[in-house]
Amino acid sequence: MKPLLFFLVYLFFPWFLVGQKTIEPVDYLKINATANDPLYTTYAAAMQRSILYGDKAYKMDYYSDCSPLSYSSDHAGKIYSIWKIDQVVVNRIGEYFSKPVVHYSFPDMMKMEYEPFRGIHVEETFLVYSSSIVIVDMIVRNTDIIPHDISVYPVLELGNDSLKIIRYDDEHDGYITNRYESPYRLISSLKTEYGYPTQTADFFSAGQKVYSHGGYPGDMNDFYNVIKTDFYSIKRADTLNHKNSGYVNFVSLLLKSKLTPGEETSFRYIRGAQAQAEDMDSLMIAINNLKKISLQTYFEDNVKLFSTIPMISFDSESRKLIYLGAFNLVRGCMYPPSGKTSYNFYAFSRNPVWGWGHGHQVLHESLSMLSYAYLDPSSAEGSQRVYMEQQGSDGFIAYRHGPRGMQDYPHKNIPTTSAPFFNWINWEVYNVSHDRQFLREAYVSGTKYAGWLLKNRDMNHDGTFEWGPNGIIENVRDWYNAVFQVSAERYLDVDKEDISDELECLDLTCMVIKEERTLSKMALELGLSDESKRWKAKADSASNLLNKRMWDETTGFYYSVNKKDYSFQYMTRDLKRQEIIGFLPLWAEAAPTDRADKLVKTLIDPSKFWRKYGVPTLSAQDPWYSPYVDYCCKWNGPVWLLWDYMVYEGLRNYRYDNIAKALSDNLILCVCTQLSKNHNFWESYSPDNEVLNCPSNYIWDSIMAKLLIEESQNNHTDSGEGSIEY
């Protein structure tokens, strides 16, 4: 039989291959994103060419009709180019003959095409080469039947008359300028003692000989008058003002070429930025070395990086853009090892840069590794090893870890940990990497951390758990938390404002249960069956106590309870406030199936949690509920994608597949709406409206890639276990 079987396989295998859809990564990664498509447009240097302090990432604006195509860096101005074809000035996207279409978008670079004028075709590549240097490269082709004179005016604009020209360097053919970069941020300012520069310098140059240069006050309307001049004026000039000192709003270069029909040329301009204390000659030399270098290598590096992600066949281009953008977001937040860590680490955001979100990892932000593992599993493991490397000898993992070491924010002489997602993250990363050495190391570290939690977050030894005394950050849900926070106005000190250490906390108990269930899976995978059983028994015991103490049959929901008497009352406060954490027993697989049904009925009630853009953090029936995202960190209504993902996972655990699918659709709509509108991810989202005033480009929104992968792996047919149809 075997020879016949081999013959049949040999005979039909080529036909089998013909029936399969195969696509090369470079083709899969190609997109056609126009202004209103949900494209994420923030770019940061590749991890290996990045530094933490003085780092510059850029937001691309290719969608604003009233502005030129530009790249802006937080508190560091923007760069762009103005076109003049023959004598016609084109200074706004809205005037382009053919508007920009982005074909490739990676964490550090972008490729697009457009036509600023009929018959002038441009292929533009933007590369954030390093934390200091960016390159804009344009291949310009005359597709017309007549010749054209092409003038390009690259501009570095700061505004406010605050860009100081030091000189125009003729040897290196570029402007040297100084500026002040404020550490002030609306949400959380930068600490200059860490190394964030405030006195900064720029070098602005081009890839070919600069025809002319100048520095100007005013805005683009004023510059338009400079470029045009009066055609009949005897003072008409074809050069800029060659300003060599003083304060200006912007500096500009002038690059020129004459193209016959079918002919093409290239323009390139480069911006370097650094602290004034650094050596300018070194920066200029580095930029000179990049003036003629091919950018194809960097493109190929990105294609290789993305070649291992699941190449999902989406039913819409919008979902594909969200998927790729989520990977760009998380990769764009990664830095190489530095300081006190020998592993790569992340910041919450590269652009904008804000103090609290820039510098150290936190376990709840590390849930972004669930997605990142599909892009670079080794790097995701490295990020988790930051915690292992700096873990205390007693198993303690602090609130933050990174290049400045452990930061534990002690209060009442008790250190602060983070929401314990450590083992869950490690298990999910392993399921992608299949790296058994990582699993062994993670299990040892995770066992120690679980032991610390059992000892230090169950201080009354009753089997359920309390947050530490600095719970206002430890519990993640830090502002306008309806249960833990005493005053709606949030004006009291931390001890009076936060009561999470006075309660047996539903969220922490669910998290510990999830950690124990995950350790059971890890132990079983490592062949440690007895340890696996012990961890499962611990999880089951805690689940039983959770169901005994924290379930309210009247309302059909889970709540935190007073640790003294397990009542739903703390002094005069009613603890029965329906928050998103009430669904976490589904995620932790701690809820009996009959209670799961009751939870899901509450979930899909549109007057409570089933809103247009996802599951809010607080029931819409609660008096503290607010759908407005008017600041950071609010937990009285805004949608946080990671917590909604946990609700999604809980629905999958109990086989409410159709409802899970509907929730994923709401979250995709939520993200798609914002990316189409402003091309940002956000810290949190409104459940009901579209205007957001919170930090943008927050790393944990990369969970959308994980959500889309899971959706692609499910066929959305209920198994019968979840008895509620949606």
SULZI-V345471 format. One line per field, one symbol per residue. burial: b if it has 24 or more other ideal C-beta (glycine too) atoms within 12 Angstrom, else e. A space follows every 50 residues. Layout:
burial->???
//
This chain:
burial->eeeeeeeeeeeeeeeeeeeeeeeeeeebbbbebbbebbbbbbbbbbbebb bbbbbbbbbbbbbbeebbbbbbbbbbbbbbbbbbbeebbbbebebbeebb bbbbbbbbbbbbbbbbbebbbbbbbbbbbbbbbbbbbbbbbbbeeeebbb bbbbbbbbeeebbbbbbbbeebbbbbbbbbbebeeebeebeeebebbbeb bbbbbbbbebbbbbbbbeebeebbebbbeeeeeeeeeeebbebeeeebbb bbbbbbbebeeeeebbbbbbbbbbbbebebeebbebbbebbeeebeebbe ebbebbeebbbbeeeeebbbbbbbbbbbbbbbbbbbbbbebebbbbbbbb bbbbbbbbbbbbbbbbbbbbbbbbbbbbbbbbbbbbbbbbbeeebbbbbb bbbbebbbbebeeebbbbbbbbbbbbbbbbbbbeeeebbebbbbbbbbbb bbbbebbbeeeebbbbbbbbbbbbbbbbbbbbbbbbeeebeeebeebbbb bbbbbbbbbbbbbbbbbbbbbbbebbeeeebbeebbebbebbbebbbebb bbeebbbbbbbbbeebebebeeeebbbbbbbbbbbbbbbbbeeebbbbbb bbbbbeebbbbbbbbbbbbbebebbbbebeebbbbbbbbbbbbbbbbbbb bbbbbbbbbbbbbbbbbbbbbbbbbbbbbbbbbbbbbbbbebebbbbbbb bbbbbbbbbbbbeeebebeeebebeb
//
